[in-house]
Amino acid sequence: MISWFYTMLDQSAAMMEVIKDFFNSTFFTSIAGAFAGAYGAQVIAERVKYRAELINQIRSVNTAIMISFGICNSLISLKKQHVKVMRDTFNTQKIEILEHYQNVRSGKIPPDTELQYNADYQTLSLPNLPVNILQSTILEKVSINGRPISLVSVLAQTINDLGLSLEFRNKIIEHRKANELSHSEQVAVYFGFPFNGKINAEYSTSIEAIYNQTEDGIWFSRKLCQDLEDYGNTVLRKFEKNFRDGAPRVNSPDFSKADKLNLMPSDQNYEDWISSHQKVDLKNPEKKRSMGRYILMIILVSISLFLIGVIVRIENQNYAMTTALCRPNDYECLSTVRSRTSWVWHFYYAILDSR
């Protein structure tokens, strides 16, 4: 191997011509063209794929936003039409009953004064909410992590709990209607007051549970809409940076009407949850590059560096023999000589052949 290399050095001038002819040959230009064509085609294919991925992300985000918005609107309607009125009426009547008992004890009113209240025994049911579709869309089609994942999970659990609470209240109502109770016992059972040394607060606690779970469902679904919208706009900015136009707009739900009617829960009621689920910077969907592209780049760079090294070494030794710095057969001199100040000059003169 060493003798072959030294023989090549003896014929450096001819080798230079061979290398130049190689670079100018149809074979080399064909290989280079094939590499460049393959690289360019792969770049274009990946760019087209990346564009489609970003558009699909925005569309999936829009779908998730509208489903979450629909869930939130359904819960707002439930609260406005039934839950809020039911709870407010219940609490108002409870205060009035307690005042009645206080007035009886203080002697302001006779003990036999009739106690009046309106028991709300209207059964309620939860509308069919597409929570499973929402979870599937976010977990399978939207490349997002962090707080939105927690939001969709806790929203699903909240809606499930709300459905159970409504069913439990309906069962209590059915039981009350099926059993005759005295007026005093009816009042005690309805409002959760003591009666004969016992307290049955099932109905009163179900009222509070239904209200709180409805509030939670509204807040979590709205917050999910907001986080999804932020993520969608992040993806949209990424798209516009790379492709400018052609992407769908990100949906922006309008909660202004519910805000004006004071139907939206306050963030202050959820400070503990917010502090434990801080919003993180949303990462753009990363562009997936195939390993083939990197391998192709590595091959091209490796071949280029190898050929440059050969050209520089041969030109260095050829110029040393031309300027009589080394004799043609002085292999020790040729292996250590530096005929120019930088390898850049060797490469420059070897390519241009203009010494």
C-alpha angles and dihedrals in degrees: 000000000000093000090051091052093050090048088054089053091055088057096042095131091054091044090055090056090047091052092047091049089049092054090048095043124112089238095058095042089049092050092046091046091049092050092046092046093048091047093048093047091050092049091051092046092050091047091053090047092048091051091052091048092054092048091049090050092053092047092049091048090051090051091051092047093053093046091050090045090052091050091049092050091050091053092046090054091048090051095045097046102036122355101053094044091046094051096042092049091046093051093044092051091045091056090048091051091050090049089050091054091047092051091050091051092047092048095242091126131024116265091239093058108132114254111220129193138143114238112213105218097159109135119230133198134193116248117240103273119192095231094140091054090049092051092047092049095050098040097042107028107027118071096216135125140178124043099004090061090053090046096054091046096050090043091056091049092047093052091048090051091047091054090051092049092051091049090049092052090049090053091051090052092050090050092049092051092049096051128061114226132179117255093253092049091047090055092047094048094044096051098029097248124154115269124180091345094308134099124210107187098161095114097043093048091048090056091053093044092052092050095047094046091049089051091049093049092051093048097045094047092048093048089049090053090052095049092046091050091052091050092047091053090050090055090044092054089050090052094048091049092055104029107013106207135024104068123117118249119257114251116247113198117216115224096164095110093053090046091053091050090050092238097129118092117240121251087229089073090059102043093120092053092046093049092052093045104045116183111251128206107278112236121222115242104269119240108246114224121192120238089237091069093054092045090052091051092049092050093050093047092046093051091047094050092047093051092045089052092051092047093049094048094048093045090049092054094039092053090046090057092043092054093041094244088130135018116241093249097039095107094172091056093044092051094055106028123117105200095176134031096248139020087234090071092050091054092044096052093040092057097040096034091211107133 
